[in-house]
Amino acid sequence: MFSTPPIHQTLGYINIFSSSFSLFFNGFLIYLILTKSPKEFRVYKYLLAFISVFELFYSVLEIVLVPVSDKIQSSLRET
């Protein structure tokens, strides 16, 4: 019944690709922070890991809660 304009499909694909990219690299970053960071980092490495976990969470939300634009009627009418 309703068709999705091509630009919305393209933006959806870009959204899924960039979020998947973010999931992979933030997971890899957390691994590197927790296993390869020097002992001198101490609390700072946990801050970095927390930020990466937040970014993972945000990427999952971005995939699940896809922004949708919908125009029903124009608010300006010609008279």
N, C-alpha and C positions, 0 to 999 in steps of 0.2 A: 504494500500500500504506500508506505513512505520510502523514499530512496535517500540514501546518504550521499551528499555531494562529495565529489572526488577529493576535495581539499581536506574534508573531515576524515576520510579514510587514510589519507597520507599522514595527517597529523596524529592519528591513532597509531599507525605503524611506527612513526618516529617516537612516540611516547613509550610504546612497549619496548622498542629497541634500546632507547636510552636508559630506561629503568632496569632492563635486564643487564645492560652493560654496567650500570651502577651497582647492582646486586653482586655481580661477579667480582668487580674490582674492590668494592668495600669489604667483601668477605676475605679476599686475598690480603688487603691492607690490615685487617684485624689479625689475621694469621701472622703477618710479618711483625706487627707491633708487639704481639704477645710472645713471640718466639725469638725474634732476631734483634730486638732493641737492646742497647747497652744498659748495664745496671745503673748508670748515672742518671737515666731518665726518671727512675722511680715513679713518682705520682704522675708525672707528665704523660707517661705511656698509657696510664689508665684514662686520662682525659682524652687522649687521641683515640683510644679504643671506644670510649663512650660516644664521641662525636661520630665515629664510623658506624656504631650500632644505631644511632639516631638516623643516620643517612640510609641505612638498610631498611629501617622501619618506614621512613618516608618513601623510599622506592616501592616498597610493597603497597603502601597506601596509594601511590600514584598509579600503579597497575590496577588495583582493585576498584578504586573510586575515580574512574575516568571522567574528566570534565566534559559535560555535554552542553552544547548551546542549542537552544530551541527558540524559534521565533514563531509566535502564534499569530499575532496581529500587530500591525504598526500602531503606535500610539498617536501618530499624527494622521489626521484624515483630511483629504481634500474636500473642500465644500464648494 
